[in-house]
Amino acid sequence: MPEITIYTNDGDCANGVAEINPFTVGDATDEWTLKFNNGTGFYSPSNVTMRVGHTNGLPDGTYNNAFKWVDRADNESTGSISVASGVPTLSFDTDPVGGVVGTDGVYILRGPELDGAITSIEILDSGVDLDDDLGLNIDGTRLSRVGSGAGANIIVNQNPSGTAYASATGNRSFDLKLGSVTLRTGGSGFRSAPLVYLEEVALGSDNAGVLPVLEAKGNWPKYEFPFKRDESGNNIIAATTLSPYSDGDITGTTQYDHSTLVIRPETVAAASLTSSGLNWVGTMNPINAYTTSRLSLRNSTQLDLQIRGDGRTLFQGQLTILNKIA
């Protein structure tokens, strides 16, 4: 049965030390025995309590807009947390692009698959105030004075793999303006946004116009790995742990596109204890849905254990919980 011996030797190094075995899933939860030794012998303190959880965890309650999770492509998701009976639940205003895996306080947040492709080309400045008497030569095709023309190639520099290609159309009335850009092939492997520009523009010597300015939008990382920010308070910072998570290598470099998130509750379980001679005995079940989710990641986990009596803390330490070996 689970048995704990707590030493309360005031004035020496044994004070606050406890002998405790790991708790294994499936162990009896109604046979806890607490023994107390003050260095001279065993005794019974008054008003003994025992509970497990996390000293920096969240009490039961609702925590709206608790934090923002930002993936490597700069997509934001605002997460809210609720804790009920020591079990956290996470919800997002907008789910992460790759989805959420997990439940009960233990999650994997998945970001987008980033292959470095161009997804669109945005016109920042369409080009204005070009000399009306000159016309514009784009890739060898002269745009007419009135109407539209086509055939302008968009050049993309620093393309590491594949070929990115787009075409543009312009219109001319009294000023030439770039009308639209159509992406034909996005390429891949861009680690950052490449420069984009018209392939060939021939203007007369007296032209005083402004050429179109283009920007590539694409599926490339903006950050090294996902991160959490805009936490609503220090309690959220203390109670949540976000870790980079990789599901494989790309071009020999580990890609941390995803995150593991653990939300710690303040109290997982509290013991119901009664005095029995010099001992305190009772019931406490440290296994709830949160503990089970923690154990799903690995075969052991730890909870903070606090035992109080005589109006003070007699032991503050950790209870190791193990999965049973099948």
N, C-alpha and C positions, 0 to 999 in steps of 0.2 A: 504494500500500500504506500501512497506518497507520504513520506515522513521528512520533516525538516527540523533540524536542531539549530537553534539560534543562540549565540553566545553574546552576553551583554556585560562582559567584564569591564566595568568602568575603570578607566585609568591605565589600561594596557592594550596591546595591539590586537587582542582577540575580540575586542568590543565591535559589534556589528558584523561579525563573521557568522556564516551559516553553512551547515552541511546539508546539501540537497542533491538528490539524484535527478537526472533528466526525466521529464514526463513523456511517455510514449503514447501515441494515439491508440486508444483502446484500453488504457489503464483505468482502474476504478476512479471515479470522481467523487465518491461519497465516503472516502476513508482517509481523508487528510488528517495527519496528526502533527501538531506543532509542540515541540519541546523547547524549554528555555533553561539556560545554564548561566549563572552569574559568576562563574569561576570557582565558586565554593560548592555548589550543588544545583540540582534542578529546583525550579520554583515556578509559580504561576502568577504572571502579571495580570493586571486587570484590563478589561475592555479591549481584548485583542481583536484586531481586524487584519484581513489579508486581501489584496487584490492584485491583478495582473493587467498590464496594458502598456502604455508608453508615456513616460513622464513629460514628453514634449508633444503628445498627441492631441487630437481634437476631441473635446467633449461632444456628447450627443447634441445635434442641432443642425441648422441649415446655414450654409455659407455660399450665398449667391455671388456670382462673378468673382470667384476666389482667385483666379489667375488666368493669364493668357499663355497658350502653348503656340510657339511659332516654329514652323517647319523650315527646312533648308531653302525652300523657294519663297519664303516670306509670307506664306499663308498663315493667318491667325485664327485660332479657335479659343473662345472664352469658356472656361470650365467652371462649373458650380459643383459643390460638394454637399452631401447630406450624410449625417452619421446617426444611425438609429440602433440602439442596443449594442453598441460597440462595433458596428459593421458600416464602413464607409461606402457610399455610392457616388459615382462620378457621372456628370452629364455635361454636354457641350451645346452651346447655341448653334454651332455649325461643326459637325464631326470633322476630325482631321481627314485630309484628302484620301489617305490610304485606309481609313477606318480605325476602329478601336477593338482590341481583343482583350478579354478579361472581365472580371467582375469583383465586387466586394472589397475594393480598395487596392487591388493589384491589376495593373493594366499594361498593355503594349499600345502605344500611340504610333500609328504608321504614317509616314510622310509619302509624298508622291515619288514615283519612279523617275529619276532624273537622268535622262540620256544625253542631255546637252543639245537637243534639237531646237531650231528656230520654229516658233509657233505662229508668229505674225511679224509684220513690219509696219511700224506706226509712222505716220507723217507728222513730224513735229512742226515743220514749216513748209507749206506747199510751194513756196517760191512766188514772190510778188514783185511788182514794179519793174519787170523786165522791159527793155526798150522795145516799143511796139514796132519799130521799123526793121528789126533785125530778124525776128523769128528765132527758133531754137532748134538745134540739131541734136537729137538724142539717138545714139547708136546708128547714126547715118540716116535717120528718117526725120525729115523736116516736118514740124507741126504746122498746119495751115493757120492762116491769120484768124479765121473763124471756124469753130468746130473742134474736133478732137483728133488726136493722133495716138499711135501706139508703137510698141517695139522697144521700149527702154529696158535694158537689162539692169538688175540690181547686183552689184558686186559685194560679196561678203568676204572680209579678210580674216585671216587666222582660223581657217576652218580645218580642224584636225582630222576629221574623217568624213567621208562622203562629200557631196556637193550640195551646197545650198543655192537655190536659184529663185528669183522672183521677177515679175515683169510689172511695168508701171504704165499708166496712161495719163496723158495731160490734156488740158483744154486751154484754148486761147481765144480771148475776145480782144481786149486791149492789153491785158497783162497775162503772161503765161503762168499757170498754176498746175502743180502736179495733182491729178485727180484721184488716183487710187493705186494701190499696190496689191498684187495678187501673188501669194506664196505658192510656188510650184513644188519645191523640194526643201525641206527644212534642214537636211544634213543631220549630223550628230557629233557628240564629243566636245561641244563647247564648254569650257570650264567657267567662262564669264561671257558677258554680252559682247559680241564682235561689232566692229564698225561696219556700217552699210552706206553705200553711196552709188550714184548713177555711174554707169560704166564709161560713158563718153558724152561730154557736153561741149559743143563748140559754139562760142558766142563771138559776135563782132567786137572789134577793138573799142568801140564807144559804148558798149553795154555797161550799164550801171545797176543791173538787177541783182536780186537775191535768189540763190539757187535753193532747191528743196533740201530740207534737212530730215534725215531718216533715223529711226531707232529700231533695233531688233528686240523683239520680245521672245522669250524662249524658256525652255525647260532645262535650265542650268541652276546650280546652287548659288545662293546668295550668302549663306552662312555655312560654317564648317560642320555643324551638327544642330539638331533642334534644341530649343531652350525654352525655359519658362520665364515669364516676366509679368510685371504689373500685378504682383500679389497684393491681395486686399489687406494683408496685415502680417506681422511677424509670426503669428500663430500658424498661418498657412506656410510660410517659409520653413518653420521648424518641423511641421508635421508632414511635409511632402518631400519625397526624394525622387528626382528625375535623373536618369542615367542614359547615356547614349547606347543605342542598341543597333548592332549590325547583323544583316542576314546574308552577307556575302561580300566578295571582293569584286571590284571593277578595275580593270587595267592594273592589277597588282596593288591597288590602294584600298584599304578598308573604308567603306562608305557607311557613315553613321546617319542613315536617313530616318531612323525610328528611335523611339524612347521607351524605356520602362518607367512606369510611375507607380510609386507606393504611397498610399495615404494612411497614416498611422492614427488609430483611435486612442483616446486617453484611457478608457477602461474597456477591457475585453471581458473580464469576469471578476466578481467579488465573492469571497467565501462567506458561507453561512456557518459560523463557528459557535460552539458551546464549550463551557469549561467542564473538564472531566478529570478530576483529581488535580495533578500538577500540569496536565496537558490541556491543550485546546484541540478539539476534533470537530470535523464537519465536512461540508460539501463545497467543491468548487470545480467547475468544468472550464478549463482554459481553451477548449476547442470550440470556436464558432466559425461562421462562414469566412471571416477575415483570416483567422489562423489557417484554415484549410486552403485558402487562396495563397497565402505565404508559402505553405508547404508544397503547393503545386509547382513552385519555381525550383525548389530544392528540397532535400529530405530532412532538413532541420531548420529551425528558426528560433529566435529568442524574444521573450517578452520581459519587460521590466516587472519585477516583483517587489511589492512593498508590504512589510508587516509592521504594525504599530501596536503598542500596548503601554499601559501606565502613562498615557498622554504624550508619548513621544515615538519617534521612529526607531524601531529596534533592529530592522534590517531593510536595506535598499540594495537590490542586486538584480540578477537575471535568472529567469527560469528557461532552461533549454527544452524545446519540444521537438520530438523526433517522430518521423513517420515509421510505422511498424514495417519491418522487413517481411514481405509476404513469403 
